Each structure stands twice: as structure tokens, then as C-alpha cells.
Amino acid sequence: MLEVDERPALVVATRGAEPLAAGGYRAVLLLDGERMIARETLRIAEDCLRWWADAAALASDDARVFLVGVGGRLATALATHSIPAFARGELADRRALGFPPRRGWRRSTAFRMR
């Protein structure tokens, strides 16, 4: 199903498979947040924030978005639309710990054909 009409309905969808709702969803309930952020990967915070923001973007302008089981900087960034500030904080934390992307370098080699 790619779209749902404007009639009231309960739509249950997995991440990335949300159908478009005519006029946007009246509410968005994001479940399993604590399970999602428990994954062991360096980029999980930014991944979760992107996934949740993508789902929230499907809501109508006057809709409410609920993020269940998550607090702290991550939830605040979603609730206050301060995702760029969150990303800057993540980058600063990674630099302080020496995690990527802390610095970059490139090497280029050219060959002259005769």
C-alpha cells in the first residue's frame, strides 16, 4: 500500500514502508525507540534521528508526534527540531574521542601516458 485516504484509520507500518496519507497523518507514534538506539554501531543516534524525523515529516502540520521510550539529547533534538545542533554535538564528541570522522586525508596518484 503506497497511500491511504483521508478517512480516519489506524496505520501500522515498519520503518521505510510508511504509506503517504492524504493531508498527512493526524498523529505519529514512534515505538521501540529504546530497542532501536541499543544497537551497537557508531552512527545509531544519527540513524535513529533520521528515521524518526522521516516518519514525523509524514504528519500533518497540526499533528502530534510521540516518541516512546527515548529521552535525553536525542529526544530533545527531535522534539525541538534542533537536528543540526545535535549533529554538531555528535561530531564534537567523536572528535574528542578520536572517532571518525575526526580528520580526513586524500592521496592521489597520476600517471602520465606517453
C-alpha positions in Angstrom: 0.0 0.0 0.0 1.6 3.3 -1.1 -1.2 5.7 0.0 -4.1 5.9 2.4 -7.0 8.3 2.0 -8.2 11.0 4.5 -10.7 8.7 6.3 -9.8 8.0 9.9 -7.8 4.8 10.2 -5.1 3.2 12.2 -2.0 2.6 10.0 0.8 0.3 11.3 3.9 0.4 9.3 7.6 -0.5 9.6 10.4 2.0 9.1 10.7 2.9 5.5 7.4 1.4 4.4 5.0 4.1 5.7 2.3 4.9 3.2 1.6 8.5 2.4 -1.6 9.8 4.0 -3.7 12.4 2.2 -3.2 15.6 4.1 -0.7 13.9 6.4 -1.1 11.8 9.5 -3.1 13.2 12.4 -0.7 11.6 14.9 2.5 9.6 14.7 3.5 7.2 17.4 7.1 6.0 17.2 7.6 2.8 19.2 10.6 0.7 20.2 12.9 3.7 20.4 14.9 2.2 23.3 15.4 -1.0 21.3 16.5 0.9 18.2 19.1 3.0 20.0 20.5 -0.1 21.7 22.1 -1.3 18.5 25.9 -1.3 18.7 27.0 1.0 15.9 28.8 4.3 15.9 26.1 6.0 13.8 23.0 4.7 15.6 22.0 8.1 17.1 22.0 9.9 13.8 20.4 6.9 12.1 17.5 6.9 14.6 17.1 10.6 14.5 16.9 10.4 10.7 14.4 7.5 10.7 12.2 9.3 13.3 12.3 12.6 11.5 11.4 10.9 8.3 8.3 9.4 9.9 7.4 12.7 11.7 7.6 14.5 8.3 4.6 12.5 7.2 2.4 14.1 9.8 0.1 17.0 9.1 1.1 20.4 10.3 -1.2 20.2 13.4 -0.4 16.6 14.2 1.3 15.3 17.4 4.3 13.1 17.3 5.1 10.8 20.2 8.5 9.2 20.7 8.2 6.4 23.2 11.0 5.2 25.5 13.7 7.7 24.5 14.9 10.8 26.4 17.9 12.9 26.6 19.6 14.8 23.7 18.2 12.6 21.1 14.6 13.1 22.0 15.1 16.8 22.6 16.6 17.2 19.1 13.6 15.6 17.5 11.1 17.5 19.7 12.7 20.9 19.2 13.7 20.4 15.6 17.3 21.1 16.6 18.8 18.3 14.5 21.7 20.4 13.2 22.8 21.3 16.7 22.6 17.6 17.7 24.8 16.7 14.7 27.4 19.3 15.7 27.4 17.8 19.3 27.9 14.3 17.9 30.8 15.5 15.7 32.4 17.3 18.7 32.1 14.1 20.9 33.6 11.9 18.1 36.5 14.3 17.6 37.2 14.4 21.4 37.3 10.6 21.4 39.3 10.2 18.2 36.4 8.5 16.4 35.6 9.1 12.7 35.3 11.5 11.1 38.0 13.2 13.1 40.2 14.1 10.2 40.5 13.3 6.6 43.2 12.9 4.1 43.4 12.0 0.5 46.2 10.7 -1.7 46.1 11.0 -5.4 48.4 9.4 -7.9 48.5 10.3 -11.5 50.3 8.5 -14.3 51.4 10.2 -17.5 50.7 8.2 -20.6 53.1 8.6 -23.5 
